[in-house]
Structures are given as C-alpha cells and as structure tokens.
Amino acid sequence: MTRRLNIAVIGAGIAGLSCATALQAAGHSVQVFDKSRGGGGRMSTRRSADETWQCDHGAQYFTARDPAFAAEVARWQQAGVAALWAPRVAVLNDPSLRQPGPLDRFVGTPRMTAPAQWLAESLKLSLGTTVQRLHRDGPLWQLETAEHGRLDSRFDAVLLALPAPQAWPLAEPHAPALAAAAASVRMRGCWALMLQFDGPVDLPFDAAFVNSGPLRWIARDSSKPGRPAANAAPQETWLLHAEAEWSEAHLELPPDEAAALMLAAFAALGGPAPPRWTAHRWRYADTRQPLLDGCLWDVSLRLGLCGDWLNGGKVEGAWLSGQGLAAKLSLSPAVCERSSTAHQHQQELAMNPSFHHFSELFAQLGLATDDDGIRTFIEQHRPLPAGTLLADAAFWTPAQAALLREQKQLDADWAEIVDQLNLALH
Ligand SMILES: Cc1cc2nc3c(=O)[nH]c(=O)nc-3n(C[C@H](O)[C@H](O)[C@H](O)COP(=O)(O)OP(=O)(O)OC[C@H]3O[C@@H](n4cnc5c(N)ncnc54)[C@H](O)[C@@H]3O)c2cc1C
C-alpha cells in the first residue's frame, strides 16, 4: 500500500512535469512551481504579442529511443501536441562528412511548448513563483518564494527539476552531497537568433548542422508541421543557434553585436539578410558532460533532483529522469509499505536504468542490442584507462573504432549517444 504524500515539484520543464504526472497518477498530491509565466522550460517558443508569429528558440526537436518515452510521444501524437518533422538536413562546412542517416525527429505542435502545456493541464501548477530557499519544519518542507514570501503549505517531499546551477543553491544548505553533484557539471549558454523573412529563403535544406564558425545549427522553423498559417509561405521564419563554446565566450555581448556576428555567419552560408530578427540568450542551454545517474534522491530528507543534466542532456533524458525520480520516491520505505506488482515495476525502473538508448548504436557495431547484452558489455569493458578516448579503446575492431569516430563527427544525435557510451565506459 502506498502512503499519500504532499509533494512540491520545483520546475515545470519536461522533467518536472514528467515526474509530477507520474506521482499524481500514483495517488500523491502534487503541486508544481515555476518562475516563468508558462511551463515547458527550455522546450520553448517565442510568440509575437498578437500571436501571428512564432519560433521555437530552445529545443529544436526530440528523439524517442527509449520504449517508455516512445510510448509517451505516441500519446502526445494522439493528443495532437507532437508530430514527426522530416526536414531536409544538411551537414555544412566539413566536406569529409556524409549526410546524417535517417532519424525520427519529433516536434511539439503547433509549437514546441505544446507537450508541456498538455501535461500541465492535469496538474496543480503555480506559475510566476520563484523558489529562493527551502526550509525544514520538523520532517516537512516549506518554500520561500521571491513573489509571495514563505508559503503556508507544508510538503512531505521536495523535488528540484531545475538546471544544475539553479538546483545547487536550493539543495546546498540541506543536502551537500546532492549539491556537490549539481556543482560538478558545467552548463553552457547558447545565443539563439530568430529571423523573419517576408518571402521564401532559397537554401537547399530545412535544417543544417554547421561545423565551424559561430553557428552550430540553423533551421527553417516554418517547415515544422502544424505551424500557424502566419508562419507559412511566402513568409518564413529561421532559427540560428550559436555553438556552445562560442556562445559562452560571447554571452555578455549586447544582443545586436551577437546578432551581427551570427548574421554574418548565416550570410557566409548563403542565407539572406532578414528584415527583422530577435535574439535570445540562454544562460543554461546544455551540459558539457551530462551525468548518468538518471536522478538523485535523499530518502531521509525526501529531497530529490531530476533534469536533463542528470540523464544525457536532452528532452528524452529529461523526461526519463523525471520518471526515474518518481519511481525512486515511490519505493522509499515510508512511502511504499507493501510490495505489489506496481512496486516491483517501479523497483526495476529505479534500480536498473535502461540502456535501450544504446541499442541502435550497438546494432551498428554488430553487438548485442538487448538491455542485458548492452549492460553486460559495459560492465565487462569498464573502466577505460583515464585519458583513453572511446574509439581508441583496445577492445574495438578497426571497423568498430572507425564507425565510432565517424558517428561522433557525423550528426549531433549520434554524437550524443557516442558521448553517453564514452561516459558509461569510464
Ligand atoms: C538552445 C537549446 C537547444 C536545444 N536543442 C535541443 C534539441 O534539439 N533536442 C533536445 O532533445 N533537446 C534540446 N535542448 C535541451 C532540452 O531543451 C532540455 O534537455 C530539456 O528541455 C530540459 O528539461 P528540464 O525539465 O530538465 O529543464 P528546463 O526545461 O530548464 O526546466 C526547468 C524549469 O525550472 C524553472 N525554474 C528555474 N529556477 C527556478 C526557481 N528557482 N523556481 C521556480 N522555477 C524555476 C524554469 O523556469 C524552467 O521552466 C535544447 C536546449 C536549448 C536551450
């Protein structure tokens, strides 16, 4: 039997919403707090005041390799809040690279915020509420907020679904070990530039990975499915993302100076000058080396952390991180008083992180692709000696090593998986 808890989830990004929906479905009372005016976090869309124009300026698309996340995305598709996006993708500025292989890319419809808004519909959500401090009242938690001071509500558990640098100051006074994990990762900024054109843009692709200069990714936002008519031809909206290290080095530039440099790089790729543009500076866009813990949970304090930085650094990892934390909380001794099938399922989820996301890569490497086979391979071959690059490890055949080197360069999606395998093996 499960004891019903009163739970505060701080952060209404996809990790927090995933965690909150799982806990509410398990019978707990959940309240989600977010400092912004709408949920979704970095799955975000800029809209004009009159709502005639929009552009996704955070996450561009998401993949669904894990079966549980694939099932969730299917639910989103059925609800009309996500769809496949099949852009013509190019890889620019490196003639040695082939075009990326086929990949299912999903986007929110009619905008990237839609899946989060759909999840939030069934939750108790307090927006415009910045949590500044956590207080202990005996075994319970109280929240101190910038807008409303110290809230009256007491919570049995607090779950921080925040980027690492924002989770750290809240966790640090109570749980130094959790705070240390948050302090150990480096999150990087990203300049985003949204371009509005009055006519069609004559470039032979809808999206491109750019492998040199300030830009990393450019996309014809209006080629995404379900966008409003105002975004459709002949008008076009493009999105430029700057490369992470370049963004970090230029994060404090005034927006017009950052924009000028990015527009010059776009012009060098054949892009026309836009009549209108808007810049956005993300302070915490991605994690240089995300952790692989999945989530973190202090059972005695009932304080937990989830988010993309704990699980690979993308939308899929963030959603799974939220699910993992919900499962860990449900397994806590004071919460779960009797074993049940659901309990066993949650136990499996929390104790045996899925390695399914490696299966496509393992298939290409000619290795076993089921979870057990992948887990056994990783356990047998780790740890790699410090300083050894993944592709240089002695156990690969020359063909496997070449494939890993090539995949790392070829496509950001595969590069991410190869990075995760690298971390898992070290
Ligand atoms: C520029 C950019 C490009 C990206 N491209 C891709 C991509 O193509 N594919 C992909 O899969 N992923 C991409 N990502 C990453 C993806 O967006 C994230 O992995 C994912 O959205 C993270 O979700 P989250 O819930 O962990 O964190 P977030 O989405 O950051 O959610 C955290 C929430 O916490 C709130 N918050 C912060 N501090 C407080 C506080 N003190 N009190 C209350 N609320 C607070 C914030 O307002 C936010 O809503 C991109 C991200 C960026 C920025």
The ligand as an SDF file (V2000), in Angstrom:
LIG
                    3D

 53 58  0  0  0  0  0  0  0  0999 V2000
   19.0900   26.3710  -27.3170 C   0  0  0  0  0  0  0  0  0  0  0  0
   18.6900   24.9770  -26.9470 C   0  0  0  0  0  0  0  0  0  0  0  0
   18.6180   23.9820  -27.9070 C   0  0  0  0  0  0  0  0  0  0  0  0
   18.2370   22.6930  -27.5520 C   0  0  0  0  0  0  0  0  0  0  0  0
   18.0670   21.7490  -28.5240 N   0  0  0  0  0  0  0  0  0  0  0  0
   17.6000   20.5250  -28.1970 C   0  0  0  0  0  0  0  0  0  0  0  0
   17.2500   19.5900  -29.1850 C   0  0  0  0  0  0  0  0  0  0  0  0
   17.3050   19.8900  -30.3740 O   0  0  0  0  0  0  0  0  0  0  0  0
   16.8360   18.3460  -28.8000 N   0  0  0  0  0  0  0  0  0  0  0  0
   16.6840   18.0160  -27.4830 C   0  0  0  0  0  0  0  0  0  0  0  0
   16.2570   16.8890  -27.1820 O   0  0  0  0  0  0  0  0  0  0  0  0
   16.9700   18.9090  -26.5130 N   0  0  0  0  0  0  0  0  0  0  0  0
   17.4190   20.1440  -26.8470 C   0  0  0  0  0  0  0  0  0  0  0  0
   17.6760   21.0670  -25.8770 N   0  0  0  0  0  0  0  0  0  0  0  0
   17.6640   20.6320  -24.4780 C   0  0  0  0  0  0  0  0  0  0  0  0
   16.2400   20.4710  -23.9340 C   0  0  0  0  0  0  0  0  0  0  0  0
   15.5290   21.6560  -24.1360 O   0  0  0  0  0  0  0  0  0  0  0  0
   16.3940   20.1670  -22.4500 C   0  0  0  0  0  0  0  0  0  0  0  0
   17.1760   18.9860  -22.3120 O   0  0  0  0  0  0  0  0  0  0  0  0
   15.0760   19.9200  -21.7200 C   0  0  0  0  0  0  0  0  0  0  0  0
   14.0530   20.7730  -22.1680 O   0  0  0  0  0  0  0  0  0  0  0  0
   15.3690   20.1180  -20.2330 C   0  0  0  0  0  0  0  0  0  0  0  0
   14.2100   19.9420  -19.4690 O   0  0  0  0  0  0  0  0  0  0  0  0
   14.2970   20.1170  -17.8810 P   0  0  0  0  0  0  0  0  0  0  0  0
   12.9280   19.9170  -17.3720 O   0  0  0  0  0  0  0  0  0  0  0  0
   15.3830   19.2410  -17.3590 O   0  0  0  0  0  0  0  0  0  0  0  0
   14.8050   21.6080  -17.6260 O   0  0  0  0  0  0  0  0  0  0  0  0
   14.1430   23.0050  -18.0500 P   0  0  0  0  0  0  0  0  0  0  0  0
   13.4010   22.8640  -19.3210 O   0  0  0  0  0  0  0  0  0  0  0  0
   15.2430   24.0020  -17.9880 O   0  0  0  0  0  0  0  0  0  0  0  0
   13.0800   23.3070  -16.9000 O   0  0  0  0  0  0  0  0  0  0  0  0
   13.4400   23.9040  -15.6820 C   0  0  0  0  0  0  0  0  0  0  0  0
   12.3140   24.8210  -15.2260 C   0  0  0  0  0  0  0  0  0  0  0  0
   12.6620   25.3140  -13.9250 O   0  0  0  0  0  0  0  0  0  0  0  0
   12.2140   26.6540  -13.8140 C   0  0  0  0  0  0  0  0  0  0  0  0
   12.9960   27.2680  -12.7310 N   0  0  0  0  0  0  0  0  0  0  0  0
   14.3390   27.5120  -12.6830 C   0  0  0  0  0  0  0  0  0  0  0  0
   14.6840   28.0050  -11.4810 N   0  0  0  0  0  0  0  0  0  0  0  0
   13.5370   28.0980  -10.7460 C   0  0  0  0  0  0  0  0  0  0  0  0
   13.2470   28.5140   -9.4240 C   0  0  0  0  0  0  0  0  0  0  0  0
   14.1960   28.9550   -8.5840 N   0  0  0  0  0  0  0  0  0  0  0  0
   11.9500   28.4610   -9.0020 N   0  0  0  0  0  0  0  0  0  0  0  0
   10.9570   28.0270   -9.8280 C   0  0  0  0  0  0  0  0  0  0  0  0
   11.1910   27.6060  -11.1010 N   0  0  0  0  0  0  0  0  0  0  0  0
   12.4500   27.6260  -11.5400 C   0  0  0  0  0  0  0  0  0  0  0  0
   12.4680   27.2360  -15.2020 C   0  0  0  0  0  0  0  0  0  0  0  0
   11.6380   28.3710  -15.4290 O   0  0  0  0  0  0  0  0  0  0  0  0
   12.1150   26.0400  -16.1000 C   0  0  0  0  0  0  0  0  0  0  0  0
   10.7670   26.1050  -16.5260 O   0  0  0  0  0  0  0  0  0  0  0  0
   17.9870   22.3750  -26.2000 C   0  0  0  0  0  0  0  0  0  0  0  0
   18.0280   23.3980  -25.2370 C   0  0  0  0  0  0  0  0  0  0  0  0
   18.3550   24.6930  -25.6040 C   0  0  0  0  0  0  0  0  0  0  0  0
   18.3230   25.7900  -24.5790 C   0  0  0  0  0  0  0  0  0  0  0  0
  1  2  1  0
  2  3  1  0
  2 52  2  0
  3  4  2  0
  4  5  1  0
  4 50  1  0
  5  6  2  0
  6  7  1  0
  6 13  1  0
  7  8  2  0
  7  9  1  0
  9 10  1  0
 10 11  2  0
 10 12  1  0
 12 13  2  0
 13 14  1  0
 14 15  1  0
 14 50  1  0
 15 16  1  0
 16 17  1  0
 16 18  1  0
 18 19  1  0
 18 20  1  0
 20 21  1  0
 20 22  1  0
 22 23  1  0
 23 24  1  0
 24 25  2  0
 24 26  1  0
 24 27  1  0
 27 28  1  0
 28 29  2  0
 28 30  1  0
 28 31  1  0
 31 32  1  0
 32 33  1  0
 33 34  1  0
 33 48  1  0
 34 35  1  0
 35 36  1  0
 35 46  1  0
 36 37  1  0
 36 45  1  0
 37 38  2  0
 38 39  1  0
 39 40  1  0
 39 45  2  0
 40 41  1  0
 40 42  2  0
 42 43  1  0
 43 44  2  0
 44 45  1  0
 46 47  1  0
 46 48  1  0
 48 49  1  0
 50 51  2  0
 51 52  1  0
 52 53  1  0
M  END
$$$$
